[in-house]
Amino acid sequence: MSFKYDKDNLFKEFDVAKQKDIALSKLDTLEDKENDFYTNRVQFLKDHIKLKKTNPSYYSELDINFDALLNAYQTTDPRETFYQLGFGMSYAEKRAESVPQSVNE
């Protein structure tokens, strides 16, 4: 029997790394803390890039581009990068778009 990562395992591991990053922050709100440090998440991605090279069979059931994720997390503001890639707009623009403009919305 050989080991294989699945989506749930990776999400759990990633959440552990995220919680470690949150614990490093001295900011007040959870949102600010989540976007303050990325040290453990970057290390998580580097570890999986290395492991995928040495044991590609572990990831045979997943289609994850760890290199692209690492590149995004190593930018000055990863949240902005993800919003630009996913929505084609900044975090502030997307947030403003979701705020109701009238009582009827």
C-alpha positions in Angstrom: 0.0 0.0 0.0 1.5 3.3 -1.0 0.8 6.8 0.4 -1.2 9.3 -1.6 -2.1 12.8 -0.8 -5.7 13.9 -1.2 -7.3 17.3 -1.2 -8.4 17.0 2.4 -4.9 16.0 3.7 -3.4 19.0 2.0 -6.0 21.4 3.2 -5.4 20.2 6.8 -1.6 20.6 6.5 -2.0 24.0 4.9 -4.3 25.1 7.7 -1.7 24.1 10.3 0.8 26.3 8.5 -1.7 29.1 8.3 -2.4 28.9 12.0 1.3 29.1 12.8 1.5 32.2 10.6 -1.5 33.7 12.4 0.2 33.0 15.8 3.3 35.0 14.7 1.2 38.2 14.1 0.7 40.9 16.7 -2.1 42.6 14.7 -5.7 42.8 16.1 -8.2 41.3 13.6 -8.1 37.8 12.3 -8.2 39.1 8.7 -5.1 41.2 9.4 -3.4 38.3 11.1 -4.1 36.0 8.2 -2.4 38.4 5.9 0.6 39.5 8.1 3.0 36.6 7.8 3.3 33.8 5.2 6.5 32.2 6.5 5.0 28.8 7.3 2.8 28.7 4.2 5.8 29.4 2.0 7.7 26.6 3.7 4.7 24.3 3.3 4.8 24.9 -0.4 8.6 24.5 -0.7 8.4 21.2 1.2 5.7 19.9 -1.2 7.6 21.0 -4.3 10.6 19.1 -3.1 8.5 16.0 -2.0 6.6 16.0 -5.4 10.0 15.9 -7.2 11.2 12.9 -5.2 7.9 11.1 -4.9 5.5 12.1 -7.6 3.2 9.1 -7.0 2.1 10.8 -3.7 0.4 13.5 -5.8 -1.0 11.3 -8.6 -4.6 12.1 -7.7 -4.1 15.8 -7.4 -3.5 18.6 -9.9 -1.9 21.3 -7.9 0.8 23.7 -9.2 2.8 24.2 -6.1 5.3 26.4 -8.0 2.7 28.9 -9.1 1.3 29.0 -5.5 4.8 29.6 -4.1 5.4 32.4 -6.6 2.1 34.1 -5.5 2.9 33.7 -1.8 6.4 35.2 -2.3 5.0 38.4 -3.8 4.8 41.6 -1.7 1.1 41.2 -1.1 -0.1 37.6 -1.8 -3.8 38.5 -1.2 -3.6 41.2 -3.9 -1.9 38.7 -6.2 -4.6 36.1 -5.8 -7.4 38.6 -6.3 -5.7 39.9 -9.5 -5.3 36.3 -10.8 -8.7 35.1 -9.8 -10.9 38.1 -10.3 -8.8 40.5 -12.4 -9.2 43.2 -9.8 -7.6 44.2 -6.5 -8.9 43.1 -3.2 -10.3 46.6 -2.5 -12.1 46.7 -5.9 -13.6 43.2 -5.3 -14.7 44.2 -1.8 -16.3 47.4 -3.0 -18.1 45.5 -5.6 -19.7 43.2 -3.0 -21.0 46.1 -0.9 -24.7 46.8 -1.6 -25.2 50.2 -3.3 -28.8 50.6 -2.2 -31.3 49.2 0.3 -32.8 47.0 -2.5 -29.5 45.1 -3.1 
